[in-house]
């Protein structure tokens, strides 16, 4: 078979540098216009600039799209106009063709790579910002998923991070309510980690051990002899999209919501690790023998965040402080998280967002996540109040750990809105954090991470 690149692939790869240069120029142009208007005392045009910036970044369809959508979930991380525009961008990219797949697979597994599989699909089953997935079958009959990283992704990620730096520099010129330097460090570290499929394999094994006997959550098994730093082969888990279940009976929707809640908050509270991207493509629903939703397949362990036990204790302390009205404990929690030097006014502003995030878990009753608030308005009032308060009393320096905690909470809230589940989230959370004291979490974390070969958190 001819192994030369297709015209489509050649055009795509050869255009990468040109595209990044154009994007850099366009983003720089937005920055220059803002600086010029400020220099000459002219009126700001945030809506126009936001649309221009979104148009520039939208041409990449790469890792920066994931970052843009993440930033859109954090109040005041970006101006409202920018968040609205960037939140609409899509991170999916079209898959590369069979010539690329053959070359990359040969580079990873050797020229006889096809003999190592019983079958290997030519067409990608799914594609995302960093790579694409192909269905395959092993010689022992197992159904497999082979996740193959796109070429030159390290340079692409570094280029995206450079553009993110420019984006934040634009933000700093607008009298921001949030200081974003720690956010940039955090996003950069996590995005670089996503390129390391060996680390993703270790995170997958960690979650496999955590949920080994859990009937609600299934984790794929890694096939190490068919995996490298740029190729990750694992068992294929059959399931359906969550959106296919939004009109199912309430108990089935509740079952999915219980599984989602546990899949995110149990590893965090008991082991100090969280899946940082509750995107709809990162899990599917599996059914019981009678065609009813039984639980979730948890997929894609590239975007993970590891936390020191002290930070986990801060999350639990904030919950208890809000639940009991204990302001001293709330302040202690913010200090633990790394929000230093907060005034009483800033504490009150942060409490607005914290009460929104924790709200369903503070309410000891069966309820929907929005609790009769229109899904389209859910969180908007709180975000507006935070916006007003931080504009008047800020800026606040957001600690690194907050970024993916907030992303997980907002992402899960979106899932529960889709499902319109009716659960006692307070009881679910209480059950999840039972036994999550500092010493026990530290001991569990050290043992589980060591067995999976996962590095301990940087601040441990």
C-alpha positions, 0 to 999 in steps of 0.5 A: 500500500502506498504510504505517502501522505495524502494531499489533505494531510500534507496541506494540514501539516505544512499549514501548521506553522503558517496558521500559528503565525497568522494567529499570533499576528491577529492576537497581537493586533487585538492587543495593539488596538487595546493598548492604542485606545488606552494610550489615547484615552479612547473608549474600549470596544470589548465586544468587537475585540472579543469577536476578533480574538475568537475568530483568530483562535478559532482557526487553530481547532487545537489545544487552545480551544480546550483552554478557552472553554475552561477559562469561560467557566471561571468568573472574571478569568476573562472579560465577559465578552471574551468568555462568551465568544471563546465558550462557543469555540469547538475543540474537535479536529478532523482526523488524519488519514491512513497514511499518517496512521501507518507511519505513526504506528510503525514509529511507535510499535515497529514496521510489523505493527499490524501483526500485533493486532488481529484487526485495526480499523483504518477510519478513526472512531473519534478525534479530539484536540491532541489525537484520534482513536481507532478501534482494534482487536487483539489476538486474544479477542479483546476489543481495543481502543488505540489512541494515537497522538497527532504529529508535532503536538509538543510544538503545537501546545507550546505555540498555544501556550504562547498565545494564551500568554498573550491573551492573559497579557491583554486581560492585564491591560483591562484593570482585571478583577483576577490576577492570572499568573498562577492560572497560566502556570497551572494550565501550562503544566496540565496541558504539557502533561496531556502529551505524555501518554505514559503518564495517562496510562498510569493515571488510568491504572490508578483509577482502575484500582480505585474503582476495581469493585465499584458497580457504577464505574468502569475504567479501561485496562491499559495494554502496555505492550501496545502502548508508548508515550504517543500511543495508548492502547486500552480495552474498548468499553461499550456504551452510549452517549449521555445525551441519549438518556436525557428522556429516560425515566427518572431513576435511570437518569438518577443512576447516571448522576450518582455514578458521575458524582462518585466518579469525580468526588470519591477519588478527589476526597479519598486519594487526592486526584480528580478528572479535570475534564467532565466533557461529554465525550469523556464518558459513556453510559453502560446498561444492565441486562434489561437495557436500563442505564446502570453506570458510566464508562470513565474515559480519557485520563489525560487531563488529571489533577493531583492535590496535596492532602492539605488542599483536600482538607481545605475543600472539606473545611470550606464545605463545613464552614458554609454549612455551619455558618462558621466564618473563621473556618471559611477563612481558614479554608481560603488560606489553605487554598492559597487565597492570601491577604483577603479583605472581609469584602473579598471574602464575602465575594468569594463566598457568593461563588462558593455558596453557588458551587457547594449549594446543592451539597449544603441542602439536605433534601432531594432536589434538582441541581438548579432547584427550579432555576431556569437552566439558562440562568443557572449561576448567572446571577452569582457570576454577575454579583462576583463580577461586580464585587471583584471589579470594585474590591479586586483583584484576587490572585487565583491559586493554581489548584482552583482552576481544575476544581472549578472546571470539574464542579461547573462541568458536573453541574452541566451534566446534572442539568442535562439529566435533570436528576433529582438527588440528595446531593448533601447525602452523596457528598457526606458519604463521599467525604466520610473518612477523608481526614488528613492523615488517612488521605495522605497514607492512601495517596502514597500507597495508591500512587506508588503502586500505579507509578503516579507522581505525588503532588508537587506541594506534598 
